[in-house]
Structure formats: C-alpha cells, structure tokens
C-alpha cells in the first residue's frame, strides 16, 4: 500500500481488482473525513463511485447542519437513484425533524426536496411498474398533508396513459381524499378534459358531488355547445330522481332564461317533473310570465299535464279577451286536433262546472257547434236564439221551449181525406216501442168538420182519421210518453226537495266572488312588495359579473309589473262596485 501524506492530496491507483484503499474498524467508524470544502470526493469512470453496504442499519448517512444532507448531481444521467428489493422498506427516505411556521417558504421543514431549474423539467419523478404499485406516495399521520404541490400554473399534475392521473384516498370518515384550496378568484380544484368528463365523481353510498358556498352559488355549470346542457341529472332507478332541488325556506328550483326555455324536461316512461310541497305557504311549482307562455307541456302519447289535488288544475286570467287570439283572457284553455279539447269526469261531483254571473252579463258556458248530452239535461229554463229573419244583422229572435212534467214526445202532420172521408196516418216503425199513453189532436182546414174523429187508434204504427169529406185537409198531432230503457231506469221526479236536487251542484254567490277578488288583489299587492324588496337589494349589492339578476317575473321590469297589478286591482274593485 502506498504511503499517505495527510497534508497533501494523495491518490491511490491499482491495476488489479483490489480496492485502492481499504479502511476497517471493529469498534467505531472506519473512516472519518472533514474539510472546509468537499470532505469525500469519489469518481468512477465505468462503475459506482461509492458503494455503501450495511446488513442491519443504514448503509450511508449524510448529515449537514446548515446545508444539504445529500446531493446527487449528474449532467447526463440520474442524480440520485434508490432501489429496494424488499417491499416492506422504502428505496429513498427523507426525514426532517424541524417544525417551521411556513413550510412552503422555508425548506427546513421538507423531508424530500426535488428541484429543477429548467423550463420543462420535473422536480421529483416517481415511477411504478406494478399493477398496484404507487409512483409517488405521500402520507401524513395526524393532521398534516400527504402530498402538497405548489406552482404558478399547476400545483399537482398527474398523468396516466391508461388509468387515473391523480388518485387521492383517505382512511378517515370525515376527511377528503383530495383537497384543493384556491384563494381569491381562483378555483380550489380545476379539471380539464378533451372529450371525456372534466371531473368525475363516484360514491357507493354517499353523495357523488357535494358543493357548498357560503355567499355564492353551490354549483355553477356552463355549456357553450348548441345542443349541450349546463346541468344533466340522471337516475336509472325506477323510483329515482334525475335532478332534485331542496330548500328549507327559499325556492327549491329556480330557472331563468333571457330568450330561450328556462326549464325543458323530457321523459320516455316516468314523470318529467315531480314537485312536492307539504305546507300551504306557497305552491309546489310557481311560474310567472307576462310576455309568453309560463308553462308549456307536451306529450306524444300521454297527458300533457296531469294534476291531482283539492283543485286539479286552477287557471286564472286578468287579461281581457281579444279578437286576435281566442286564448286571450282565458283562465284555462284546452284544444285538440282530433280528440277532446277539455274533458271533465267525476264519480260523485261535477265533471265540468261553469260559473257566470248574469248581473255582469257573463255566460256559464258557451258552445259553438253541436252539443251532445248523455243522461238527464237539467235546467231552470231553456230557449233558442237565432238571427232575426227581418233584421239578421242587428237583432236576434228568442223563443222559449215547451216544458212538461213527463218525458213527452210530439208528432204532427197534415193528411188529405179520401173518397170515404178517411185518412190513414203512418208513424215511424219504432213509434209503438218508444211511446205509451198516446194523446190525439185533430184540426180541419178550410171548413168545420163536426164529425171529425180518430176511428182507429195506433196499431202497427198507424192510426185512422174519419168523419170528414173527400179532399178535406186535416192537421193532426200525437203526443206520447217515453218508455225506453233509459226513461224507465231514470223516472222523472216532478216534485223534489231542493237540498236533494242540488246536492252535487256547486253554486257561488256574488259575495263569494267578491272574496275571491279580494284574495287575488292581496296576492298582486304581495307580488309588488316582493318586487320592490328585491329591487332595493339589487341596488344595495350589485350582482357579480356573469350572474343574472333574479326578478320576481323574469324579463319584466318592476314598473311594468306594477302597472299590470294596478290594472288587476282596479278590475277587482269594478267587480265589487257593480254588485253594490
């Protein structure tokens, strides 16, 4: 072994496989080197420069009081490389026992530090080639953070060629797997994708996505494509709900649109919109529109709207009718191309109830076209009204109908007597089957016929008139009482108690109409107060950019709303004054 001069740099060189320097100590450190510069410098051209091996403890330990414990630098290869063939231990471990106040600004609190000065390089890289192995694993025992990323463009970036880019898992029941925080206007977590979901959340028994904001919207979703939706809710379960809105005191679901449809719902089998309300303070669904349709429902093979309640469907209009559109001023309008425009049915009540106050010139019902009634037609009086034959443009002709205490039928005509002074009158072939209790009336034309009489009553749907002269004309009339199946099953009760006769007919007095008018007047006044309140709030706290205001009636100013409310209020007052 060559001599060593400790005051001068020395080299050891051999040409065989033996090491240049071998130092061994059974009790303490074999080699201790100290220097103001580099304490130990090892260089190798073809093999490892330094090899450290330990059977039971650390193979190498690097400690520094004021600098870096270990630095690996390689211009063309890997600066520091750790390999471990035992799955229970780590290939590289970095531990720092300090507790700085700001770990992000003070590197004294960092266990492992990866740094790069190049623009497109990586500070720390972790590779995992096994199916369940982890490239980079960060773990915090108590309340610390397992992995923290800080960067001007991206704090943590995960990339995967075929699976998950970044996976966050927590073993706590109340902590999050991945936590992102963004101060100011930045986002806590930002996800981007080319063709797939920007952010995908999955939960076995909990909520898939839960968002909470103290002073703004919980979830804001925006779509810019033509046929895309801002929010899509999907539930394939038979009793599931696609989108569910819940509010303790406010509005459960609110939709606003400047030019398009605020809410568009479509279902192939189940309910399109299911709204439930358990209190009487407000309706389950409240829609308002003063310039277009408030609610539009379309169904290809079933009902457009199906409503069940104390009042199934309630429609109210405060606009006067116009000649331009037949739907103007209509509370409820029903139309159909081939079916029924409006259909009403009931088991014990009234299928369709129309109310019109005669004092105001209103009609309970108005029909243009044929009207068919199956069953009894009950009325106080009846008449027909036609154009006056002498002045059809300016007048009408009204006639009252004939009433009878029985189901009467009337048949009449004119017969000319034969050479024997007789006339045979033939009736329809169903006459005898339909009628009973027949009555006859005969009137001669031109001259009195004292012996004119019915010589043979109806037999085989024919009766005979006699007692006149040849060529005599006779007017005849036969009345009967119906005896068909329906008439026998529904006998007419001529005298009946009013309570029994009107038990299923709902009637409203003018006083009840006045109370209804007052109720809607209060509703309009409350609507105006709410509009003024929201207007003051908007002026005190202007909305943020790209956040649409929330008026009571979308697209209508409070001034216009006030004018309409005033007009409705005056209409109600006119209704009350007319009755007084």
C-alpha positions in Angstrom: 0.0 0.0 0.0 1.5 3.4 -0.9 2.3 5.9 1.8 -0.2 8.5 2.7 0.7 12.2 3.1 -2.1 13.8 5.1 -1.0 17.3 4.3 -1.0 16.9 0.6 -3.7 15.4 -1.7 -2.9 11.8 -2.5 -4.2 9.3 -4.9 -4.3 5.5 -4.8 -4.2 3.6 -8.1 -4.1 -0.1 -8.7 -4.3 -2.2 -11.8 -6.0 -5.3 -10.3 -9.4 -6.0 -8.7 -8.3 -5.0 -5.2 -9.6 -1.6 -4.0 -7.2 1.3 -3.9 -8.0 2.0 -0.2 -9.4 -0.3 2.5 -10.2 1.0 5.9 -11.8 -1.2 8.6 -12.6 -0.7 12.3 -14.3 -3.2 14.5 -15.3 -0.7 17.2 -16.0 2.7 15.6 -16.1 4.4 12.3 -13.6 3.1 9.8 -13.2 6.4 8.0 -13.9 10.0 9.2 -13.3 12.8 6.8 -13.7 16.5 7.4 -12.9 19.6 5.3 -13.9 23.1 4.7 -14.6 22.0 1.1 -15.6 18.6 -0.1 -15.0 16.0 2.7 -15.0 13.0 0.5 -14.9 13.1 -3.3 -15.3 9.8 -5.3 -15.1 9.5 -9.0 -15.5 6.5 -11.3 -15.5 6.1 -15.0 -17.2 2.8 -15.6 -18.7 1.7 -12.2 -20.1 3.0 -8.9 -18.0 5.8 -7.4 -19.1 5.0 -3.9 -20.7 1.7 -2.6 -22.0 1.5 0.9 -23.5 -1.6 2.4 -25.0 -2.4 5.8 -26.7 -5.6 6.9 -28.8 -4.3 9.8 -28.6 -0.5 9.7 -28.2 2.4 7.3 -25.7 1.8 4.5 -24.9 5.5 4.3 -25.8 8.6 6.3 -25.3 12.2 5.2 -25.8 15.0 7.7 -25.4 18.7 7.4 -26.0 21.4 10.0 -26.5 24.3 7.6 -26.6 22.8 4.1 -28.0 19.9 2.1 -27.6 16.4 3.7 -27.0 14.6 0.3 -26.8 16.0 -3.2 -26.9 13.8 -6.3 -25.8 15.6 -9.5 -25.5 14.0 -12.9 -25.5 16.2 -16.1 -26.4 13.3 -18.4 -27.9 10.6 -16.1 -29.8 10.3 -12.8 -28.5 12.4 -9.9 -29.7 10.2 -7.1 -31.2 6.7 -7.5 -32.7 4.5 -4.9 -33.5 0.8 -5.3 -35.1 -1.6 -2.7 -35.9 -5.2 -3.4 -37.8 -5.6 -0.1 -41.4 -4.5 -0.2 -41.5 -3.5 3.4 -38.9 -0.7 3.2 -38.5 2.4 1.1 -35.9 2.9 -1.5 -35.3 6.5 -0.6 -36.5 8.1 2.7 -36.3 11.8 3.5 -36.9 12.9 7.1 -36.7 16.3 8.6 -37.4 16.9 12.3 -37.9 20.7 12.2 -41.3 22.3 12.5 -41.1 25.6 10.6 -44.0 28.1 10.6 -44.2 28.3 6.8 -43.2 25.0 5.2 -43.8 26.3 1.7 -41.4 29.3 2.1 -38.9 27.6 4.4 -37.3 24.4 3.1 -36.1 23.4 6.5 -39.4 21.6 7.0 -39.2 19.4 3.9 -38.4 15.7 4.1 -37.6 15.2 0.4 -37.0 18.1 -1.9 -37.0 17.8 -5.7 -35.9 20.9 -7.7 -35.3 21.8 -11.3 -34.2 25.0 -13.0 -35.2 24.0 -16.5 -38.5 25.2 -18.1 -39.9 21.8 -19.0 -38.2 19.5 -16.5 -39.6 17.8 -13.4 -38.5 18.4 -9.8 -39.5 14.9 -8.5 -40.4 11.9 -10.5 -41.9 8.7 -9.2 -42.3 5.5 -11.4 -44.3 2.4 -10.5 -44.4 -0.6 -12.9 -46.5 -2.9 -10.8 -50.3 -3.2 -11.2 -50.9 -1.9 -7.6 -47.7 0.0 -7.0 -47.5 3.7 -6.4 -45.2 6.2 -8.2 -45.3 8.8 -5.5 -46.7 8.2 -2.1 -47.3 10.9 0.5 -48.5 10.2 3.9 -49.4 12.4 6.9 -50.1 10.6 10.2 -52.0 13.2 12.2 -53.4 16.4 10.6 -50.7 17.1 8.0 -50.9 16.9 4.3 -49.7 13.7 2.5 -48.7 15.5 -0.8 -48.7 19.2 -1.4 -48.0 20.8 -4.8 -47.1 24.5 -5.2 -46.8 26.1 -8.6 -47.7 29.2 -10.6 -49.6 27.2 -13.3 -50.3 23.9 -11.6 -49.7 22.7 -8.0 -50.0 19.0 -8.7 -50.2 17.4 -12.1 -50.9 13.8 -12.6 -50.6 12.0 -16.0 -51.6 8.5 -16.9 -51.5 6.8 -20.3 -54.3 4.3 -19.5 -55.7 4.9 -16.0 -56.0 7.5 -13.2 -53.8 10.5 -13.4 -54.0 11.5 -9.7 -55.7 9.4 -7.0 -56.5 10.6 -3.5 -57.5 8.1 -0.8 -58.4 8.9 2.8 -59.0 6.5 5.6 -60.9 9.0 7.7 -64.7 9.1 7.8 -64.7 12.9 7.8 -61.7 13.9 5.6 -61.5 14.3 1.9 -59.4 12.1 -0.4 -58.3 15.1 -2.5 -58.4 18.7 -1.1 -57.9 21.8 -3.2 -57.8 25.4 -2.0 -57.9 28.4 -4.1 -57.7 31.9 -2.6 -59.3 34.9 -4.2 -61.0 34.3 -7.5 -59.1 31.1 -8.3 -60.6 27.6 -8.2 -59.9 25.1 -5.4 -59.8 22.2 -7.9 -59.7 22.6 -11.7 -60.3 19.7 -14.0 -60.0 19.7 -17.8 -60.6 17.0 -20.4 -60.6 16.9 -24.2 -63.6 14.6 -24.9 -64.4 13.0 -21.5 -65.8 14.4 -18.3 -63.7 17.3 -16.8 -64.4 16.0 -13.3 -65.8 12.6 -12.5 -67.1 11.7 -9.0 -68.3 8.3 -7.8 -69.7 7.2 -4.4 -71.0 3.9 -3.3 -73.4 5.1 -0.6 -72.8 8.8 -0.2 -73.2 11.9 -2.4 -71.4 11.8 -5.8 -70.6 15.5 -5.8 -71.2 17.9 -2.9 -70.6 21.6 -3.2 -71.1 24.3 -0.6 -70.6 28.0 -0.9 -71.2 30.5 2.0 -72.0 33.5 -0.1 -72.4 32.4 -3.7 -73.9 29.5 -5.8 -73.2 26.0 -4.6 -72.7 24.7 -8.2 -72.3 26.7 -11.4 -72.2 24.8 -14.6 -71.9 26.2 -18.1 -72.1 24.7 -21.6 -71.4 26.5 -24.8 -72.4 23.9 -27.4 -75.7 24.2 -29.3 -77.4 21.1 -28.0 -75.4 20.8 -24.8 -76.9 21.3 -21.3 -75.4 23.2 -18.4 -76.5 20.5 -15.9 -77.7 16.9 -16.7 -79.1 14.8 -13.9 -79.6 11.1 -14.5 -81.0 8.3 -12.4 -81.9 5.0 -14.0 -83.7 3.6 -10.9 -87.5 3.1 -11.2 -88.1 5.4 -8.2 -85.0 7.6 -8.8 -84.8 11.4 -9.4 -82.7 12.9 -12.1 -82.4 16.4 -10.5 -83.6 17.1 -7.0 -83.8 20.6 -5.5 -84.4 21.2 -1.8 -84.8 24.4 0.2 -85.9 24.9 3.8 -87.4 28.3 3.3 -86.5 29.5 -0.2 -87.0 28.3 -3.7 -86.2 24.7 -4.3 -85.5 25.0 -8.1 -85.3 28.3 -10.0 -84.8 28.6 -13.7 -84.2 31.8 -15.7 -83.8 32.4 -19.4 -83.4 35.6 -21.3 -84.6 34.3 -24.7 -84.9 30.5 -24.6 -86.7 28.0 -22.5 -86.0 28.2 -18.7 -86.9 24.5 -18.0 -87.1 21.8 -20.5 -87.9 18.3 -19.2 -88.3 15.1 -21.2 -89.2 11.6 -20.1 -89.9 8.5 -22.1 -91.6 6.5 -19.3 -91.7 8.2 -15.9 -92.6 11.6 -14.6 -90.9 14.6 -16.3 -91.1 16.9 -13.3 -92.1 15.8 -9.8 -92.6 18.6 -7.4 -93.9 18.1 -3.8 -94.9 20.7 -1.3 -96.0 19.9 2.3 -97.0 23.3 3.6 -99.7 25.8 2.5 -97.5 28.9 2.4 -96.5 28.6 -1.3 -97.2 26.3 -4.3 -95.0 23.4 -5.2 -94.2 24.9 -8.6 -94.5 28.7 -9.2 -94.0 30.0 -12.7 -94.6 33.6 -14.0 -94.6 35.0 -17.4 -96.1 38.3 -18.7 -94.9 38.1 -22.3 -95.0 34.4 -23.2 -96.2 31.0 -22.0 -95.4 30.4 -18.4 -95.7 26.6 -18.6 -95.7 24.5 -21.8 -96.2 20.8 -21.5 -96.0 18.4 -24.5 -96.6 14.6 -24.5 -96.6 12.5 -27.6 -98.7 9.6 -26.4 -100.0 10.6 -22.9 -101.2 13.6 -20.9 -99.5 17.0 -21.4 -100.3 18.0 -17.8 -101.7 15.8 -15.1 -102.7 17.5 -11.8 -104.2 15.9 -8.7 -105.2 18.0 -5.7 -108.0 19.8 -4.0 -108.2 21.7 -7.3 -106.7 19.6 -10.0 -105.9 22.5 -12.4 -106.6 26.1 -11.5 -106.3 28.7 -14.2 -106.8 32.5 -13.7 -106.5 35.3 -16.2 -106.6 39.0 -15.6 -106.4 40.0 -19.3 -109.5 41.0 -21.3 -110.4 38.8 -24.3 -109.4 40.0 -27.8 -110.4 39.1 -31.3 -106.9 38.4 -32.5 -106.4 35.3 -30.3 -109.1 33.1 -28.9 -106.8 32.2 -25.9 -106.6 35.8 -24.7 -108.4 36.3 -21.4 -109.0 32.6 -20.9 -108.4 31.1 -17.5 -108.0 27.5 -18.8 -107.8 26.7 -22.5 -108.0 23.3 -24.0 -107.6 22.4 -27.6 -107.3 19.2 -29.6 -106.9 18.3 -33.3 -108.9 15.0 -33.2 -109.7 14.3 -29.5 -111.4 16.2 -26.7 -110.4 19.8 -26.1 -111.4 19.7 -22.5 -112.6 16.6 -20.7 -114.0 16.5 -17.2 -115.1 13.4 -15.2 -116.2 12.7 -11.6 -117.6 9.9 -9.5 -119.9 11.9 -7.3 -119.3 15.5 -8.1 -119.4 17.7 -11.3 -117.5 16.8 -14.4 -117.4 20.3 -15.8 -118.6 23.3 -13.8 -119.0 26.7 -15.5 -120.0 29.8 -13.5 -121.2 33.0 -15.0 -122.8 35.9 -13.1 -125.8 37.1 -15.0 -125.7 40.6 -13.4 -122.3 41.1 -15.2 -123.5 39.7 -18.5 -121.3 36.6 -18.1 -122.1 33.1 -19.5 -121.6 29.9 -17.5 -120.9 28.1 -20.8 -120.7 29.0 -24.5 -120.6 26.4 -27.3 -120.0 26.9 -31.0 -121.1 23.7 -32.7 -123.1 20.6 -31.8 -123.7 19.7 -28.2 -124.4 16.1 -27.1 -125.7 15.1 -23.6 -125.9 11.5 -22.5 -128.1 11.4 -19.4 -130.5 13.9 -17.9 -130.3 17.5 -19.0 -131.5 19.7 -16.1 -132.2 23.4 -16.4 -134.2 26.2 -15.0 -135.4 27.4 -18.4 -134.5 26.9 -22.0 -134.8 28.9 -25.2 -133.4 29.1 -28.6 -131.9 32.3 -30.1 -131.4 32.8 -33.9 -130.8 35.7 -36.2 -134.0 37.7 -36.6 -135.4 36.9 -40.0 -136.4 40.5 -40.7 -133.2 42.1 -39.4 -130.5 39.4 -39.1 -127.5 41.8 -38.8 -128.8 43.8 -35.8 -131.3 41.6 -34.0 -131.9 38.1 -32.7 -135.2 36.2 -32.2 -135.6 34.4 -28.9 -138.1 31.6 -28.2 -138.8 29.7 -25.0 -139.0 25.9 -25.1 -142.1 23.9 -24.1 -141.9 22.2 -20.7 -143.8 19.1 -19.5 -143.9 17.1 -16.3 -143.2 13.9 -18.3 -140.7 12.6 -20.9 -143.0 13.8 -23.7 -142.7 13.1 -27.5 -144.6 15.1 -30.2 -145.5 14.0 -33.7 -147.6 16.0 -36.1 -148.5 16.4 -39.8 -151.2 17.1 -42.4 -153.4 14.4 -44.1 -155.9 14.6 -47.0 -159.0 12.5 -46.6 -160.1 10.0 -49.3 -163.5 9.5 -51.0 -164.9 7.9 -47.9 -163.8 10.8 -45.7 -161.0 8.8 -44.1 -157.2 9.3 -43.8 -154.5 6.8 -42.7 -151.5 8.3 -40.8 -148.4 6.2 -40.8 -145.9 6.7 -38.0 -142.3 5.6 -37.7 -141.8 1.8 -37.2 -140.3 2.3 -33.8 -143.2 4.5 -32.6 -145.0 1.8 -30.7 -141.9 0.5 -29.0 -140.9 4.0 -27.8 -144.2 5.6 -26.7 -147.1 4.9 -24.4 -150.1 6.9 -23.1 -150.9 8.4 -26.5 -152.9 11.7 -26.9 -154.5 12.8 -30.3 -155.5 16.3 -31.6 -157.3 16.9 -35.0 -157.9 20.3 -36.7 -159.7 20.6 -40.1 -158.5 23.2 -42.6 -161.0 25.3 -44.7 -164.3 24.4 -43.1 -165.5 22.9 -39.9 -166.0 19.2 -39.7 -168.2 18.4 -36.7 -167.9 14.6 -37.0 -164.1 14.6 -37.4 -162.6 11.9 -35.1 -160.0 9.1 -34.7 -161.7 6.0 -35.9 -158.8 3.6 -35.1 -156.0 4.2 -32.5 -152.4 3.5 -33.3 -152.0 -0.1 -34.3 -148.9 -1.4 -36.1 -147.6 2.1 -36.0 -150.7 3.6 -37.9 -153.9 5.3 -36.9 -157.1 6.3 -39.0 -158.9 9.6 -39.1 -162.6 9.6 -40.2 -165.8 11.7 -40.3 -164.8 14.2 -43.0 -165.4 14.8 -46.7 -163.4 13.9 -49.8 -160.4 16.1 -50.3 -160.6 17.6 -46.8 -157.2 18.5 -45.2 -156.7 17.7 -41.5 -153.9 18.7 -39.2 -153.1 16.0 -36.7 -150.9 15.8 -33.6 -150.0 12.8 -31.5 -148.1 13.0 -28.1 -146.7 10.1 -26.1 -144.6 9.4 -23.1 -141.2 7.7 -23.5 -141.0 4.1 -22.2 -137.5 3.2 -23.5 -134.9 1.5 -21.2 -133.3 4.8 -20.1 -136.6 6.5 -19.3 -137.8 3.6 -17.2 -134.4 3.4 -15.3 -134.5 7.2 -14.7 -138.0 8.2 -13.8 -138.7 11.9 -13.6 -139.3 13.3 -10.1 -141.6 16.3 -10.7 -141.5 17.4 -7.0 -138.3 17.1 -5.2 -136.6 18.7 -2.2 -134.1 21.4 -3.2 -131.4 20.0 -1.0 -131.6 16.7 -2.7 -131.8 18.1 -6.2 -128.8 20.5 -5.7 -126.5 18.3 -3.6 -123.9 17.8 -6.3 -124.2 21.2 -8.0 -121.8 23.8 -6.6 -123.1 27.3 -6.7 -121.2 30.5 -5.9 -122.8 33.7 -4.8 -121.7 37.2 -5.7 -120.3 37.6 -2.2 -118.1 34.6 -2.7 -116.9 36.1 -6.0 -116.0 39.3 -4.0 -114.0 37.3 -1.5 -112.1 35.6 -4.4 -111.4 39.0 -5.9 -110.0 40.3 -2.6 -107.8 37.3 -2.3 -106.2 37.8 -5.7 -105.9 41.5 -5.0 -103.8 40.7 -1.9 -101.7 38.4 -4.0 -101.0 41.1 -6.5 -100.1 43.5 -3.7 -97.7 41.0 -2.2 -96.1 40.4 -5.6 -95.5 44.2 -5.9 -93.9 44.4 -2.4 -91.6 41.4 -3.2 -90.6 43.1 -6.5 -89.7 46.4 -4.7 -87.8 44.5 -2.0 -85.7 42.6 -4.5 -85.0 45.8 -6.4 -83.7 47.5 -3.3 -81.4 44.5 -2.6 -80.1 44.6 -6.1 -79.2 48.3 -5.8 -77.5 47.8 -2.4 -75.5 44.8 -3.6 -74.9 44.7 -7.4 -74.6 41.2 -8.9 -71.3 39.8 -9.8 -70.2 39.7 -13.5 -71.9 37.0 -15.5 -74.5 36.5 -12.7 -78.0 37.3 -13.9 -80.3 39.2 -11.6 -83.3 37.4 -10.1 -86.5 39.4 -10.6 -89.9 38.2 -9.5 -91.0 37.9 -13.1 -88.0 37.2 -15.4 -87.7 39.6 -18.3 -90.2 42.2 -17.0 -89.4 45.4 -15.2 -90.9 46.2 -11.8 -92.6 49.3 -13.4 -94.4 47.1 -15.9 -95.3 44.6 -13.2 -96.8 47.5 -11.1 -99.0 48.7 -14.0 -100.4 45.2 -14.5 -101.0 44.8 -10.8 -102.8 48.2 -10.7 -105.0 47.1 -13.7 -105.9 43.9 -12.0 -106.7 45.6 -8.7 -109.0 48.1 -10.5 -110.8 45.2 -12.2 -111.5 43.6 -8.9 -112.8 46.9 -7.5 -115.1 47.3 -10.5 -116.4 43.8 -9.8 -117.3 44.8 -6.2 -118.8 48.1 -7.2 -121.0 46.5 -9.8 -122.6 44.2 -7.3 -123.2 47.1 -4.8 
